[in-house]
């Protein structure tokens, strides 16, 4: 995981993404949703046009766990395959 992109804050791993447009942000969220379903571990997130904010925490234990880091790595791979707005 790129530690400079994810930060631990408020009991969660957090990262913000910015895309070229809404369609790209939505496609990213759809890809993340598929992986989250596979891992049975779901992010808290929000979307506003081309921006997506993601927070990961293991709600069952109330803190960040290996499951969160695993999903964060998968999200990074999806983001790397998507054109981010610089």
TIDO-387388 format. One line per field, with one value per residue: residue number from 1; chain; x, y, z of N, C-alpha, C, CB in turn. Coordinates in steps of 0.2 Angstrom, whole numbers, plus 2048, in hexadecimal, padded with zeros to 3 digits. Atoms other than C-alpha are relative to their C-alpha. Glycine has a CB too. Layout:
num (NUM | ...)
cadena (A | ...)
n.east (X | ...)
n.north (Y | ...)
n.up (Z | ...)
ca.east (X | ...)
ca.north (Y | ...)
ca.up (Z | ...)
c.east (X | ...)
c.north (Y | ...)
c.up (Z | ...)
cb.east (X | ...)
cb.north (Y | ...)
cb.up (Z | ...)
//
This chain:
num (1 | 2 | 3 | 4 | 5 | 6 | 7 | 8 | 9 | 10 | 11 | 12 | 13 | 14 | 15 | 16 | 17 | 18 | 19 | 20 | 21 | 22 | 23 | 24 | 25 | 26 | 27 | 28 | 29 | 30 | 31 | 32 | 33 | 34 | 35 | 36 | 37 | 38 | 39 | 40 | 41 | 42 | 43 | 44 | 45 | 46 | 47 | 48 | 49 | 50 | 51 | 52 | 53 | 54 | 55 | 56 | 57 | 58 | 59 | 60 | 61 | 62 | 63 | 64 | 65 | 66 | 67 | 68 | 69 | 70 | 71 | 72 | 73 | 74 | 75 | 76 | 77 | 78 | 79 | 80 | 81 | 82 | 83 | 84 | 85 | 86)
cadena (A | A | A | A | A | A | A | A | A | A | A | A | A | A | A | A | A | A | A | A | A | A | A | A | A | A | A | A | A | A | A | A | A | A | A | A | A | A | A | A | A | A | A | A | A | A | A | A | A | A | A | A | A | A | A | A | A | A | A | A | A | A | A | A | A | A | A | A | A | A | A | A | A | A | A | A | A | A | A | A | A | A | A | A | A | A)
n.east (804 | 7FD | 802 | 801 | 806 | 805 | 7FE | 804 | 803 | 807 | 801 | 801 | 7FB | 804 | 7FD | 804 | 7FF | 803 | 800 | 801 | 807 | 805 | 801 | 7FA | 801 | 805 | 7FD | 7FC | 804 | 803 | 7FA | 7FF | 805 | 7FF | 7FB | 803 | 805 | 7FB | 7FC | 805 | 7FD | 802 | 7FE | 804 | 7FD | 805 | 7FE | 803 | 7FE | 7FA | 7FC | 802 | 7FC | 801 | 7FE | 800 | 7FF | 804 | 805 | 801 | 7FB | 7FF | 7F9 | 7FD | 7FD | 7FD | 806 | 801 | 7FA | 801 | 805 | 7FC | 7FB | 804 | 802 | 7FA | 7FF | 806 | 7FF | 7FA | 803 | 805 | 7FD | 801 | 7FF | 7FA)
n.north (7FA | 7FA | 7FD | 7F9 | 7FE | 802 | 7FD | 803 | 7FB | 801 | 807 | 803 | 7FF | 7FB | 7FE | 7FC | 801 | 7FC | 803 | 7FC | 7FE | 804 | 807 | 803 | 801 | 805 | 806 | 801 | 802 | 807 | 805 | 801 | 803 | 807 | 803 | 800 | 806 | 806 | 801 | 800 | 7FA | 7FA | 7F9 | 7FA | 7FC | 7FB | 7FD | 7FA | 7FF | 803 | 802 | 806 | 801 | 807 | 801 | 807 | 802 | 806 | 7FE | 805 | 7FF | 7F9 | 7FD | 802 | 807 | 802 | 7FF | 7FA | 800 | 804 | 7FC | 7FA | 802 | 802 | 7FA | 7FD | 803 | 7FD | 7F9 | 800 | 802 | 7FB | 7F9 | 7FC | 7F9 | 7FD)
n.up (800 | 800 | 7F9 | 801 | 802 | 7FB | 7FA | 7FA | 7FD | 7FD | 800 | 806 | 805 | 805 | 806 | 804 | 807 | 805 | 807 | 805 | 800 | 7FC | 803 | 7FE | 7F9 | 7FF | 802 | 7FB | 7FA | 802 | 7FF | 7F9 | 7FD | 802 | 7FC | 7F9 | 800 | 800 | 7F9 | 7FA | 7FC | 804 | 7FE | 7FF | 805 | 803 | 807 | 802 | 807 | 801 | 7FA | 7FC | 7FA | 7FD | 7F9 | 7FF | 7F9 | 7FF | 7FB | 7FB | 7FA | 7FF | 801 | 806 | 800 | 806 | 805 | 803 | 804 | 806 | 804 | 802 | 806 | 806 | 802 | 804 | 807 | 805 | 801 | 804 | 807 | 802 | 801 | 7FB | 802 | 7FC)
ca.east (800 | 806 | 807 | 808 | 7F7 | 7ED | 7ED | 7E7 | 7DB | 7CB | 7CE | 7CD | 7D9 | 7D4 | 7D8 | 7D1 | 7D0 | 7CD | 7C8 | 7C6 | 7B3 | 7A4 | 7A3 | 7B5 | 7B2 | 7A3 | 7AC | 7B9 | 7AC | 7A4 | 7B5 | 7B8 | 7A7 | 7AA | 7BA | 7B2 | 7A4 | 7B2 | 7BB | 7AB | 7B2 | 7AA | 7B0 | 7A8 | 7A9 | 7A1 | 7A1 | 79F | 7A0 | 7B3 | 7B8 | 7B7 | 7BC | 7BF | 7C0 | 7C4 | 7C2 | 7BD | 7AD | 7AC | 7BB | 7BB | 7CC | 7D7 | 7DC | 7E5 | 7D4 | 7D4 | 7E6 | 7E2 | 7D3 | 7DE | 7EB | 7DD | 7D6 | 7E7 | 7E8 | 7D7 | 7DC | 7ED | 7E3 | 7D8 | 7DD | 7DE | 7DC | 7ED)
ca.north (800 | 811 | 818 | 82A | 829 | 820 | 828 | 821 | 82D | 82C | 819 | 816 | 815 | 824 | 829 | 836 | 833 | 83F | 83A | 842 | 842 | 83B | 82B | 827 | 829 | 81E | 811 | 811 | 80F | 800 | 7F7 | 7FA | 7F4 | 7E3 | 7E0 | 7E5 | 7D8 | 7CB | 7CF | 7D1 | 7E2 | 7F2 | 804 | 813 | 81F | 82F | 836 | 847 | 849 | 844 | 841 | 831 | 830 | 81F | 81A | 808 | 801 | 7F0 | 7F4 | 7E4 | 7E8 | 7FB | 7FE | 7FC | 7EA | 7E0 | 7DF | 7F1 | 7F1 | 7E3 | 7ED | 7FD | 7F4 | 7ED | 7FF | 806 | 7F9 | 7FF | 811 | 80D | 806 | 816 | 827 | 832 | 845 | 84D)
ca.up (800 | 7FC | 80E | 807 | 800 | 80E | 81F | 830 | 837 | 843 | 844 | 832 | 823 | 817 | 806 | 7FA | 7E7 | 7D9 | 7C7 | 7B7 | 7B8 | 7C1 | 7B5 | 7B9 | 7CC | 7CB | 7C1 | 7CE | 7DC | 7D2 | 7D1 | 7E3 | 7E8 | 7DE | 7E8 | 7F8 | 7F5 | 7F2 | 802 | 80C | 812 | 80D | 80D | 815 | 806 | 7FE | 7EC | 7E6 | 7D3 | 7D0 | 7E2 | 7EC | 7FE | 806 | 818 | 81D | 82F | 835 | 83E | 847 | 851 | 850 | 849 | 83A | 836 | 829 | 820 | 81D | 817 | 80B | 804 | 803 | 7F8 | 7ED | 7EC | 7E7 | 7D9 | 7D2 | 7D4 | 7CB | 7BC | 7BC | 7B5 | 7C4 | 7C2 | 7C7)
c.east (804 | 7FE | 7FF | 7F9 | 7FA | 803 | 7FB | 7FD | 7F9 | 7FF | 7FE | 806 | 7FC | 804 | 7FB | 802 | 7FD | 801 | 7FF | 7F9 | 7FC | 800 | 806 | 800 | 7FB | 802 | 805 | 7FC | 7FD | 805 | 801 | 7FB | 800 | 805 | 7FE | 7FB | 804 | 803 | 7FB | 802 | 7FE | 802 | 7FA | 802 | 7FA | 803 | 7FD | 803 | 807 | 804 | 7FD | 804 | 7FE | 802 | 7FF | 801 | 7FC | 7FB | 7FF | 805 | 802 | 806 | 802 | 803 | 803 | 7FB | 800 | 806 | 800 | 7FC | 803 | 804 | 7FC | 7FD | 805 | 801 | 7FB | 802 | 806 | 7FE | 7FB | 804 | 7FE | 801 | 806 | 7FF)
c.north (806 | 804 | 808 | 802 | 7FE | 803 | 7FD | 806 | 7FF | 7F9 | 7FD | 802 | 805 | 802 | 804 | 7FF | 805 | 7FE | 805 | 803 | 7FB | 7F8 | 7FC | 7FE | 7FA | 7F9 | 7FD | 7FD | 7F9 | 7FB | 7FF | 7FC | 7F8 | 7FD | 800 | 7FA | 7FA | 7FF | 800 | 806 | 806 | 807 | 804 | 805 | 806 | 802 | 806 | 802 | 7FC | 7FE | 7FA | 800 | 7FA | 800 | 7F8 | 7FF | 7F9 | 801 | 7FB | 800 | 807 | 803 | 7FD | 7F9 | 7FE | 800 | 806 | 802 | 7FC | 804 | 806 | 7FE | 7FE | 807 | 804 | 7FD | 803 | 807 | 801 | 7FF | 805 | 806 | 805 | 807 | 803 | 806)
c.up (800 | 806 | 7FF | 7FE | 805 | 807 | 806 | 804 | 803 | 800 | 7FA | 7FB | 7FB | 7FA | 7FB | 7F9 | 7FC | 7F9 | 7FB | 800 | 804 | 7FD | 802 | 808 | 801 | 7FD | 805 | 806 | 7FE | 801 | 807 | 803 | 7FE | 805 | 807 | 802 | 801 | 806 | 806 | 805 | 7FC | 803 | 803 | 7FA | 7FE | 7F9 | 7FF | 7F9 | 7FF | 806 | 803 | 806 | 803 | 807 | 801 | 808 | 800 | 806 | 805 | 806 | 802 | 7FF | 7F9 | 801 | 7F9 | 7FA | 7FC | 7FC | 7FA | 7FB | 7FD | 7FA | 7FA | 7FD | 7FC | 7F9 | 7FB | 7FE | 7FB | 7F9 | 7FE | 7FF | 806 | 7FE | 804 | 803)
cb.east (7FB | 7FF | 806 | 805 | 7FE | 800 | 7FF | 803 | 7FF | 7FB | 7FA | 7FA | 803 | 7FE | 804 | 7FF | 7FE | 803 | 7FB | 802 | 7FD | 7F9 | 800 | 806 | 7FE | 7F9 | 803 | 805 | 7FB | 7FD | 806 | 801 | 7F9 | 802 | 807 | 7FD | 7FC | 805 | 805 | 7FE | 808 | 7F8 | 804 | 800 | 802 | 800 | 7FE | 801 | 802 | 804 | 801 | 801 | 7FE | 803 | 7FC | 805 | 7FE | 805 | 7F9 | 800 | 807 | 7FE | 805 | 805 | 7FB | 803 | 7F9 | 800 | 807 | 7FE | 7FA | 804 | 804 | 7FA | 7FD | 806 | 800 | 7FA | 802 | 805 | 7FD | 7FA | 7FF | 804 | 7FA | 806)
cb.north (800 | 804 | 7FF | 803 | 7FC | 7F8 | 808 | 7FB | 806 | 804 | 7FF | 803 | 7FA | 806 | 7FA | 807 | 7F9 | 808 | 7FA | 7FD | 800 | 802 | 801 | 804 | 806 | 802 | 801 | 806 | 805 | 801 | 803 | 807 | 802 | 7FF | 805 | 807 | 800 | 800 | 806 | 7FA | 7FF | 800 | 803 | 803 | 7FD | 806 | 7FA | 806 | 807 | 804 | 806 | 7F9 | 806 | 7FB | 804 | 7FC | 805 | 7FA | 802 | 7F9 | 7FC | 801 | 7FE | 805 | 7FB | 7F9 | 7FE | 806 | 7FE | 7F9 | 801 | 803 | 7F9 | 7FC | 804 | 7FF | 7F8 | 7FF | 804 | 7FB | 7F9 | 800 | 803 | 7FF | 804 | 800)
cb.up (806 | 7FA | 805 | 7FB | 7FA | 801 | 801 | 804 | 7FB | 7FC | 805 | 7FC | 7FC | 804 | 7FC | 801 | 7FD | 801 | 800 | 7F9 | 7F9 | 7FF | 7F8 | 7FE | 803 | 7FC | 7F9 | 803 | 802 | 7F9 | 7FC | 804 | 7FD | 7F9 | 7FF | 802 | 7FA | 7FA | 800 | 803 | 802 | 800 | 7FB | 807 | 7FA | 805 | 7FB | 805 | 7FE | 7FB | 804 | 7FC | 805 | 7FB | 806 | 7FC | 805 | 803 | 7FC | 7FD | 7FE | 807 | 805 | 7FD | 802 | 801 | 803 | 806 | 804 | 802 | 803 | 806 | 802 | 802 | 805 | 804 | 801 | 804 | 806 | 802 | 801 | 805 | 7F9 | 807 | 802 | 7FB)
//
